[in-house]
């Protein structure tokens, strides 16, 4: 099929793009287009206007800003995947991008496109949540910041007003001694994950946990942080007991989503299995970095 008729807009600057979203009704923003165009072709979406941000170069950037890594919304996924800055400051992102679709998709797909599309199984909202991301958005008249915990308004719907554009996100940089792991299970390589997990941990010299981040995707509309386990594991030894604490919290999570192919019990089993494996890898990497 072909998309329904629409008017195409190609702003050359952020200022011009913000004026367009302030003036137009029933529009869609095209970033990478890897999700939007198929949905338009199948007429799941029928916007009257399409606003193409590919010429707005100020939205494409990767930079270290103090204790934060900043990723611009229009930054290509391949650029992030291969960035030396990202590899140095947040290697979990590099590892996650090795699981994102295929090279051809990453060449066109953008970080902001994924954050705004908000597929529950997407790797990019998951690592953003793991790194306590703060989303920067702007309208014609103001700018604001949205913590990733408040970014999902509902299923596949970000907290983005009709007159706003996502600028990028600030992600916490962990100590150089931290360990990490991003794992997922998908039916085929390159598919969205059925379940994915992101683990970050920092240990002291006694191999006790100083800081830990445990995140799941594919089980709810938004990424799920295991906050209870993260709190209870502080100052405990990085061992099997710590892993058991996290998997027990997963066992007790309510309302894990299901679909025609995957039951909630199956997703829960995957989440526990992947969390166990990822915590082992993250613990080992942290121990190697401080030894």
C-alpha positions in Angstrom: 0.0 0.0 0.0 0.9 3.7 -0.3 0.4 6.3 2.4 -2.6 8.6 2.4 -1.9 12.1 0.9 0.0 14.5 3.1 1.9 17.8 2.9 5.7 17.4 3.3 7.7 20.0 5.3 11.5 20.1 5.4 12.7 22.7 8.1 16.3 23.8 7.9 16.6 24.8 11.6 15.2 23.9 15.0 13.5 27.4 15.1 11.7 26.6 11.9 10.7 23.2 13.0 9.3 24.5 16.3 7.2 27.1 14.4 5.8 24.3 12.3 4.7 22.1 15.2 3.2 25.2 16.9 1.1 26.0 13.8 0.1 22.6 12.2 -2.5 20.1 13.2 -2.4 16.3 12.6 1.3 16.2 11.8 3.9 13.5 12.3 7.6 14.1 12.7 9.9 11.9 10.6 13.3 11.3 12.1 14.8 8.0 10.8 11.4 6.9 9.4 12.1 3.2 10.1 8.9 2.9 12.1 6.8 5.8 10.8 6.9 5.0 7.1 5.7 1.4 7.4 2.9 2.5 9.6 1.9 5.2 7.1 2.2 2.8 4.2 -0.2 0.4 5.9 -2.4 3.4 6.9 -2.2 2.8 10.6 -1.3 6.5 10.6 -2.7 9.1 8.2 -1.2 12.5 9.1 -2.1 15.6 7.1 1.5 16.9 7.4 4.9 15.2 7.7 7.7 17.3 9.2 11.2 16.0 8.2 13.9 16.8 10.8 16.8 15.4 8.8 18.1 18.9 7.9 18.1 20.1 11.5 21.7 19.4 12.2 21.7 21.0 15.6 19.7 18.0 16.9 22.5 15.5 16.0 25.3 15.3 18.6 27.1 13.1 21.0 28.9 14.9 23.8 30.2 14.5 27.3 28.9 17.3 29.5 30.4 17.0 33.0 28.9 13.8 34.6 26.4 13.4 31.8 26.5 11.9 28.3 24.3 13.8 25.9 22.7 12.2 22.9 20.9 14.4 20.4 17.5 13.3 19.2 18.5 13.1 15.5 21.8 11.2 16.2 21.9 8.1 14.0 21.9 4.8 15.9 25.0 3.7 14.0 26.9 6.9 15.0 26.1 6.1 18.7 26.9 2.4 18.3 30.4 3.2 16.9 31.1 6.3 19.0 34.4 6.3 21.0 32.9 8.7 23.5 30.0 6.3 24.1 32.2 3.3 24.4 34.4 5.1 27.0 31.6 6.6 29.1 28.7 4.2 28.7 29.7 0.8 27.2 26.3 -0.6 28.0 24.9 1.6 25.2 27.4 0.1 22.7 26.4 -3.4 23.8 22.7 -2.6 23.5 23.1 -1.2 20.0 24.7 -4.5 18.9 21.2 -6.0 19.4 19.2 -3.2 17.8 17.8 -4.5 14.5 20.3 -4.6 11.6 23.0 -2.3 10.3 20.8 -0.9 7.5 18.2 0.1 10.1 20.7 1.6 12.4 22.2 3.7 9.6 18.9 5.6 9.3 17.2 5.1 12.6 17.7 7.8 15.3 17.9 7.8 19.0 15.1 10.3 19.4 12.9 8.5 16.9 13.1 5.4 19.1 12.5 7.3 22.3 9.4 8.9 20.8 8.1 5.7 19.2 8.4 4.0 22.6 8.0 0.4 21.6 7.9 -1.5 25.0 10.6 -3.9 23.8 13.0 -1.3 22.4 16.5 -1.4 23.7 16.9 2.4 23.6 14.3 3.4 26.2 15.7 0.5 28.3 19.3 1.7 28.5 18.0 5.3 28.9 16.1 4.2 32.0 19.1 2.2 33.3 21.2 5.4 33.1 18.5 7.6 34.7 18.1 9.6 31.5 16.5 13.0 31.5 14.7 13.9 28.2 15.0 17.5 27.0 12.1 18.8 25.0 11.3 22.2 23.5 8.3 24.2 22.2 8.4 27.6 20.5 8.2 29.3 23.8 9.9 27.1 26.4 12.1 24.2 27.2 11.6 21.5 29.8 13.2 18.3 31.1 11.3 15.0 31.6 12.9 12.2 33.7 12.7 8.9 31.9 10.5 7.6 34.7 7.8 10.1 33.6 8.4 9.9 29.8 5.8 7.2 29.0 2.4 8.7 29.2 0.7 5.5 28.0 1.4 2.6 25.6 3.8 3.9 22.8 3.0 7.5 23.8 5.6 9.8 25.2 5.0 12.8 27.5 5.4 15.2 24.5 2.9 18.0 23.9 1.7 18.6 20.3 3.8 21.7 20.1 7.0 20.1 21.4 10.0 18.4 19.8 12.5 16.2 21.6 16.0 17.7 21.7 17.9 14.8 23.2 18.7 13.2 26.5 21.2 13.4 29.3 22.4 10.1 30.6 24.4 9.5 33.8 28.0 8.5 33.4 29.0 5.7 35.8 32.5 5.4 37.4 35.2 3.8 35.1 35.3 0.8 37.5 31.6 -0.2 36.9 30.4 -3.4 35.4 27.6 -3.7 32.9 25.6 -6.1 30.8 22.7 -5.8 28.3 21.0 -9.0 27.3 17.8 -9.9 25.5 15.9 -12.7 23.9 14.3 -12.3 20.5 12.8 -14.9 18.2 15.2 -13.9 15.5 18.3 -11.7 15.4 17.3 -8.2 14.8 13.7 -8.6 16.0 12.4 -6.6 18.9 13.2 -8.3 22.2 10.6 -10.4 23.9 12.4 -9.4 27.1 15.5 -7.4 27.6 17.6 -6.5 30.7 20.2 -3.9 31.5 22.5 -4.2 34.5 25.0 -1.7 35.8 26.9 -2.1 39.1 29.8 -0.4 40.9 31.7 -2.4 43.6 34.1 -1.3 46.3 37.4 -3.0 47.0 35.6 -5.5 49.3 33.4 -6.6 46.3 30.4 -5.1 48.0 27.8 -3.2 45.9 28.1 0.6 46.1 25.6 1.3 43.3 23.4 -0.9 41.1 20.8 -0.4 38.3 18.5 -3.2 37.2 16.2 -2.6 34.3 13.8 -4.7 32.3 12.1 -4.0 29.0 9.4 -5.9 27.2 7.2 -6.6 30.2 5.3 -3.3 30.5 4.6 -0.1 28.4 7.6 1.5 30.0 11.0 0.1 31.1 10.8 -1.3 34.6 13.5 -0.6 37.2 13.8 -3.0 40.1 14.0 -0.2 42.7 13.3 -2.5 45.7 16.3 -4.8 44.8 18.5 -1.8 43.9 18.0 -0.4 47.4 18.3 -3.6 49.4 21.5 -4.7 47.6 23.6 -1.7 48.6 26.6 -2.7 50.8 25.9 -6.4 50.1 28.4 -8.8 48.5 28.1 -9.3 44.7 27.2 -13.0 44.8 24.4 -15.5 44.2 22.4 -14.0 47.1 22.3 -10.7 45.4 21.1 -12.3 42.2 18.4 -14.1 44.1 17.1 -10.9 45.5 16.6 -9.5 42.0 15.0 -12.6 40.6 12.6 -12.7 43.6 11.4 -9.2 42.9 10.8 -10.2 39.2 8.8 -13.2 40.5 6.6 -10.8 42.5 6.1 -8.2 39.8 2.3 -7.8 38.9 0.8 -7.3 35.5 3.5 -8.5 33.2 2.1 -8.0 29.7 1.3 -10.8 27.3 0.4 -11.1 23.6 -0.7 -13.7 21.1 2.8 -15.3 21.1 4.1 -14.8 24.7 2.3 -15.3 27.9 3.1 -13.3 31.0 4.5 -16.4 32.7 6.9 -16.9 29.8 8.0 -13.3 29.9 8.5 -13.6 33.7 10.6 -16.7 33.2 12.7 -15.0 30.5 13.2 -11.9 32.7 14.5 -14.0 35.6 16.8 -16.0 33.4 18.3 -13.0 31.6 18.6 -11.0 34.8 20.6 -13.8 36.4 22.9 -14.1 33.4 23.4 -10.3 33.0 24.1 -9.8 36.7 26.8 -12.5 36.6 28.5 -10.8 33.6 28.2 -7.3 35.2 29.6 -8.5 38.5 32.6 -10.2 36.7 33.3 -7.0 34.7 33.2 -4.8 37.8 35.5 -7.2 39.6 38.0 -7.2 36.7 38.1 -3.4 36.6 38.9 -3.0 40.3 41.3 -5.9 40.6 
